[in-house]
């Protein structure tokens, strides 16, 4: 039995510019680098997923654009995530 995404909390805190996820809506996820095909397929089935199609490191601006309106950012170890972001 598939209960959907584990650990997703629709009432979790969000940024003021981020629309809320409603019941029945898939959580919005941004993925900064390519993952194995099976993982990407599963993520696409469970979430409203936005992938980085080029699989190249993103600038801070590009990372912000990819993650805009998303509840979750699946980042890579190569992504620079700091206070400026």
N, C-alpha and C positions, 0 to 999 in steps of 0.2 A: 504494500500500500504506500502510495506517495503522498506525504503530508505537506509537500511544498518546501520552500526554503527554510532550513533550520535556523533558528535564532533571529528571524525577522520580527521586529517589533513595530507595528504600525504606529504606535504612540511614542516612538523614540524622538528625542529632541531633533529639530531640524533648523536649518538657516531660515531667516525671515523671508528670503527671496525664493525659497524652495516650496513648491506646492505640496500639500500633504498627499500621501498615498491613501487611497480609499480601499475599503474592504473589496476584495475581488480583483484589485489592480495588482499587477506584478511590480515588485520593487524595481527601481531604475538603477542600473549598474553600469559603470564605465570601467573598461579594461585597457590599461595603458600599453601593454605589449602582448604579443601572440602567446597563446597557450596551446597545449596539445589539442588536436581536433576534437577528440572525444569530450574534453573539458569544455571547450567553447560551445559545442553542440548542446551539452547539458545545461550550461549557463543560459544559452539562448532560449531553451525550453522553459526554464524556471523563472527567468527575469526578463525585463525589458532592457536588453543589453546593447551597449554602444561599444564597439571595438575600435582600436587603433589599427586601421587596415594596412598601414605601411610597415608596422613592426619596427619603427625607428624611434630612438629616444625623442621625447617631446620636450619642447621648451616649456617654461612655466606658463606662458600664455596659452600654448596649445593644450597643456594638461588641464588648465582651468576651463578652456572651451570644451574639452572632452567631458569633463566632470560636471559641467553646468546642468543644473536641474536633476542631478542624480543623487540618490541617498548613499550610494556605496562607490568607492573608488578602489578597484583592485589594481594596486601599483606593483611596479617591478623594483628590484633592489637598485636598479640604475636610475630610478626617478628621484629627483631632488625634492623631497617633501620637507619644507621648513616653515618658519613663522611667516616668511614673506609670501608664501603660497597661500 
